[in-house]
Amino acid sequence: MQSPCCCLLSLLLYLFFLSETWANLEGTFTVRLLQTTTFQNTSFADTEGLGLLEDIELGSLDKHTWSIRFCQPWVRSALPRADWDTIENLLKIYLQQFNHLINEGATQKDIPYPFVVQCTAGCMLYPNRTSLAFGYVGYNGQDFLSFDTKNFTWTLYQDTELSRYVQSFLQNYTALSELIETLFNDTCVDDMEVLLHYGRAALERQELPVATVFARTPSLDQLLLVCHVTGFYPRPISVAWLRDGQEVPPGPALNTSTILPNADLTYQLRSVLAVAPRDGHSYVCRVRHHSLGTRSLLIPWGNSEVVLITGLMAGLLAAMAVAAITVLWVWRQRKHQQMEESESRNSILSKEA
């Protein structure tokens, strides 16, 4: 019977085993398979799984049936139905053996339940077609073991009796080491090219960032300038503040959030700059993103206020001018009417005389 890790790597091999022409895409790409299993006791374990190409969800695991749910239609098209059936069977065998091995180790080492085991495996493909594979194991949310792809050995993150036991088991499994070496050295590039070929449209998708600048006043002697950028894709972006045309360097006055996902598969972030009110400087939020090409999105603070005030003044002056013209026209009409009525009365009096 194959070991759980052997089945996991076989799953990776089957899942992306197809060779296509290299997709003409720039940059570095990563494919990852993620697994989280919560062991409540020796008889019950709850498993969740996810496959990702960069930030694109390829498929997930139905934790009740251990079948694959496709998140993208082009993933299903990458392999015939019979191959996907084979993958699902391998997946079920792997999960059964994985749960058995973990429970056996927990019993031998007297590990208290419940606990969580996390596994990550995948590879990165660079523009020059070189690749770097990786594998990690986590225990209760902490790094536990990692795979050294250069020496093909398992490295400890935690030097405990349990981690040494697992490391020894994996390291002494010769067939597993040979399979890992073949997978990491020979198949990663071919497998990644398949994903890039089928997922090219999704990977090339671009959404322009939308940025707004506003201010907050937490105290009388401090002004917080906030640049909120949202709706952009792909994820990499550069947001900076310019003071009088010069970029503000990192420091305690500058605080930029991490990039967070939106519900529509785009991203957002905020960059906050603390300044003194009425310090006499001009401030601009500069946004650079792949969708903008060589251009930059510049959103000034202060100019928008001036434009707004100028617009209001212009509108007010225009309204006043219209009102003045209207009043003058009405006054002239009434004056003309009064003159006609006066001439009419004088004419009547003249005839009577």
C-alpha positions in Angstrom: 0.0 0.0 0.0 1.3 3.4 -0.9 2.1 6.0 1.8 -0.2 9.1 2.1 2.6 11.4 0.9 3.3 9.2 -2.1 -0.4 9.3 -3.0 -0.5 13.1 -2.5 2.4 13.6 -5.0 0.8 11.1 -7.3 -2.3 13.2 -7.2 -0.2 16.3 -8.2 1.3 14.3 -11.0 -2.1 13.1 -12.3 -3.9 16.4 -11.8 -1.6 18.3 -14.1 -0.1 15.6 -16.3 -0.5 17.0 -19.8 1.9 18.8 -22.0 1.0 21.8 -24.1 2.8 24.6 -26.0 4.2 27.2 -23.7 1.7 30.0 -23.1 3.3 33.3 -23.9 2.8 34.8 -20.5 5.2 37.0 -18.6 6.1 36.7 -15.0 6.4 34.0 -12.3 3.5 31.7 -11.6 2.7 29.4 -8.7 0.3 26.5 -8.4 -0.6 25.3 -4.9 -2.6 22.4 -3.4 -3.8 23.2 0.1 -5.2 20.7 2.6 -6.5 21.3 6.1 -7.7 18.3 8.2 -9.1 18.7 11.7 -8.9 15.5 13.8 -11.7 15.6 16.4 -10.9 12.1 17.6 -9.6 8.7 16.3 -12.8 8.1 14.4 -13.7 11.5 12.9 -11.7 13.9 10.8 -12.9 16.9 8.7 -10.9 17.7 5.6 -11.0 20.8 3.3 -8.9 21.1 0.1 -8.3 23.8 -2.5 -6.2 24.1 -5.7 -4.9 27.5 -6.8 -3.1 28.9 -9.8 -1.8 32.2 -8.4 -5.0 33.6 -6.8 -7.4 31.8 -9.1 -9.3 28.9 -7.5 -9.1 25.9 -9.7 -11.1 23.5 -7.6 -12.1 22.5 -4.1 -12.8 19.4 -2.2 -16.3 18.3 -1.2 -15.6 17.3 2.4 -18.6 15.0 2.5 -17.9 12.9 -0.6 -14.2 13.7 -1.2 -15.0 14.6 -4.8 -13.6 17.6 -6.8 -15.7 20.7 -7.3 -14.4 22.7 -10.3 -14.3 26.4 -9.8 -13.3 27.2 -13.4 -14.8 25.6 -16.5 -11.4 25.4 -18.2 -10.0 23.2 -15.5 -12.4 20.4 -16.3 -11.5 20.8 -20.0 -7.8 20.1 -19.3 -8.3 16.4 -18.8 -10.8 13.8 -20.1 -13.6 12.6 -17.7 -11.9 9.3 -17.2 -8.7 11.0 -15.9 -10.7 13.1 -13.5 -12.3 9.9 -12.2 -8.9 8.4 -11.7 -7.8 11.5 -9.8 -10.8 11.4 -7.5 -10.1 7.7 -6.7 -6.5 8.5 -5.9 -7.7 11.4 -3.7 -10.0 9.2 -1.7 -7.2 6.6 -1.2 -4.8 9.3 -0.1 -7.2 10.8 2.4 -8.0 7.4 3.9 -4.3 6.6 4.3 -3.5 10.1 5.5 -6.1 9.9 8.3 -4.9 6.4 9.3 -1.3 7.4 9.5 -2.0 10.6 11.5 -4.2 8.8 14.0 -1.6 6.0 14.3 1.1 8.5 15.1 -1.1 10.4 17.5 -1.9 7.2 19.4 1.8 6.2 19.6 3.0 9.6 20.7 0.0 10.2 23.0 -1.1 13.4 21.1 -4.2 15.0 22.6 -7.3 15.5 20.4 -8.5 17.7 18.7 -5.7 19.0 16.5 -5.2 20.4 13.0 -2.8 19.3 10.3 -2.2 21.4 7.2 -0.3 20.4 4.0 0.8 22.6 1.1 2.5 21.4 -2.0 3.1 22.9 -5.4 5.7 24.7 -7.6 6.8 28.0 -9.0 7.6 28.5 -12.7 10.0 31.4 -13.6 10.1 33.2 -17.0 13.3 31.3 -18.0 11.4 28.0 -17.6 13.2 27.0 -14.4 11.1 25.9 -11.5 11.1 25.6 -7.8 8.9 23.1 -6.0 7.9 23.2 -2.3 6.1 21.2 0.3 5.1 22.2 3.9 3.4 20.5 6.8 1.8 22.5 9.6 0.5 21.4 13.0 -2.1 23.4 15.0 -1.4 26.5 12.9 2.4 26.4 13.3 5.1 25.4 10.8 6.1 21.8 11.4 8.1 20.3 8.5 9.3 21.6 5.1 10.8 19.8 2.1 14.3 20.8 1.0 14.1 20.6 -2.8 17.9 20.9 -3.2 18.9 18.0 -0.9 15.6 16.2 -1.0 15.3 16.0 2.7 12.6 17.0 5.2 13.6 19.9 7.5 12.3 20.5 11.0 10.6 23.7 12.0 9.9 22.3 15.5 12.4 20.1 17.2 10.0 17.9 19.1 9.6 14.1 19.6 6.6 14.2 17.3 8.3 16.2 14.5 11.4 13.9 14.7 9.1 10.8 14.4 7.4 12.2 11.3 10.7 13.3 9.8 12.2 9.9 10.3 9.3 8.2 8.7 9.3 10.4 5.6 13.1 10.4 5.2 13.4 6.6 5.3 10.7 6.0 2.7 13.0 5.5 -0.3 10.2 5.2 -2.9 8.7 8.5 -1.8 12.1 10.3 -2.1 12.6 9.0 -5.6 9.0 10.1 -6.6 9.5 13.5 -5.2 12.8 14.0 -7.1 11.2 13.0 -10.4 8.2 15.1 -9.8 10.1 18.2 -8.8 12.9 17.9 -11.4 10.9 16.7 -14.5 7.2 17.4 -14.3 6.6 20.8 -12.7 7.3 22.8 -15.9 5.1 20.6 -18.1 2.3 20.6 -15.6 2.4 24.4 -15.1 2.4 25.0 -18.9 -0.9 23.1 -19.1 -2.5 25.3 -16.5 -1.1 28.5 -18.1 -2.4 27.3 -21.5 -6.0 26.7 -20.3 -6.1 29.5 -17.8 -4.5 32.2 -20.0 -7.6 34.4 -20.3 -8.1 34.4 -16.5 -4.5 35.2 -15.9 -4.4 38.0 -18.4 -7.6 39.6 -16.9 -7.0 43.3 -16.0 -9.2 45.6 -14.0 -8.3 49.3 -13.6 -7.9 50.7 -10.1 -10.3 53.3 -8.7 -8.7 55.7 -6.2 -10.2 58.3 -3.9 -8.4 60.7 -1.4 -10.1 62.0 1.7 -9.0 63.3 5.1 -9.7 62.4 8.8 -8.9 64.6 11.8 -8.3 62.4 14.9 -7.0 65.5 16.7 -6.7 69.3 16.2 -2.9 69.0 15.5 -3.1 66.0 13.1 -4.6 65.4 9.7 -4.8 61.9 8.2 -4.8 61.8 4.4 -6.3 58.5 3.2 -5.8 57.1 -0.3 -8.3 54.3 -0.9 -7.6 52.2 -4.0 -10.0 49.4 -5.0 -11.3 47.3 -7.9 -7.9 46.4 -9.4 -6.6 43.1 -10.8 -4.1 41.5 -10.8 -3.0 41.8 -7.2 0.5 43.5 -7.5 0.2 47.3 -7.2 2.3 50.3 -6.1 0.7 53.1 -4.0 2.8 56.1 -2.8 2.4 59.6 -1.5 4.1 62.6 -3.1 4.9 65.7 -1.1 5.5 68.6 -3.4 6.3 66.1 -6.2 8.7 64.0 -4.1 7.9 60.5 -2.9 7.3 60.3 0.9 9.8 57.7 2.3 8.6 54.9 4.6 8.3 56.0 8.2 6.0 56.3 11.2 3.8 58.9 9.4 3.1 56.5 6.5 0.9 53.4 7.0 -0.1 51.3 4.1 -2.4 48.3 4.6 -2.0 44.8 3.1 -3.8 44.1 -0.1 -7.3 42.7 0.7 -9.7 40.8 -1.6 -13.1 42.1 -2.7 -16.1 40.0 -3.3 -15.9 40.5 -7.1 -12.4 38.9 -7.4 -10.6 42.2 -7.3 -8.5 43.8 -4.6 -8.2 46.9 -2.4 -5.9 48.7 -0.1 -5.5 51.9 1.9 -2.5 54.2 2.3 -2.7 56.7 5.2 -0.3 59.6 5.6 -0.2 61.7 8.8 0.5 65.4 8.2 0.1 68.7 10.1 -2.9 70.7 9.2 -2.1 73.7 6.9 1.5 72.7 6.6 1.8 74.5 3.3 2.7 71.4 1.2 0.9 69.8 -1.6 0.1 66.0 -1.5 -0.7 63.6 -4.3 -1.5 59.9 -4.1 0.2 58.0 -6.9 -1.0 54.6 -8.1 0.9 52.3 -10.5 -0.6 49.2 -11.8 -0.2 46.8 -14.7 -3.5 47.7 -16.2 -2.4 51.4 -16.4 0.7 50.5 -18.6 3.4 53.1 -18.3 1.0 55.7 -16.9 0.4 56.6 -13.3 -2.9 57.5 -11.6 -2.4 60.8 -9.7 -5.1 61.9 -7.1 -4.2 65.2 -5.5 -5.3 66.3 -2.0 -6.4 70.0 -1.9 -6.8 70.6 -5.6 -10.1 68.8 -5.5 -11.2 71.3 -2.8 -10.1 74.2 -4.9 -11.8 72.8 -8.0 -15.0 72.3 -5.9 -14.9 75.8 -4.5 -14.1 77.3 -7.8 -17.0 75.4 -9.3 -19.4 76.6 -6.6 -18.3 80.2 -7.0 -18.6 80.0 -10.8 -22.1 78.5 -10.4 -23.0 81.1 -7.8 -21.8 84.0 -10.0 -23.6 82.5 -13.0 -26.8 82.3 -11.0 -26.4 85.8 -9.8 -25.8 87.1 -13.3 -29.0 85.3 -14.5 -30.9 86.7 -11.7 -29.6 90.2 -12.3 -30.5 89.9 -16.0 -34.0 88.6 -15.1 -34.6 91.4 -12.7 -33.4 94.0 -15.2 -35.6 92.6 -17.9 -38.7 92.5 -15.6 -37.9 96.1 -14.5 -37.7 97.3 -18.1 -40.9 95.5 -19.0 -42.7 97.1 -16.1 -41.2 100.5 -16.9 -42.3 100.2 -20.5 -45.8 99.2 -19.4 -46.0 102.2 -17.0 -44.9 104.6 -19.8 -47.5 103.2 -22.1 -50.3 103.5 -19.5 -49.1 107.1 -18.7 -49.2 108.1 -22.4 -52.6 106.5 -22.8 -54.0 108.5 -19.9 -52.5 111.8 -21.2 -54.1 111.1 -24.6 -57.5 110.6 -23.1 -57.3 113.8 -21.0 -56.2 115.7 -24.0 -59.2 114.6 -26.0 -61.6 115.5 -23.2 -60.2 119.0 -23.0 
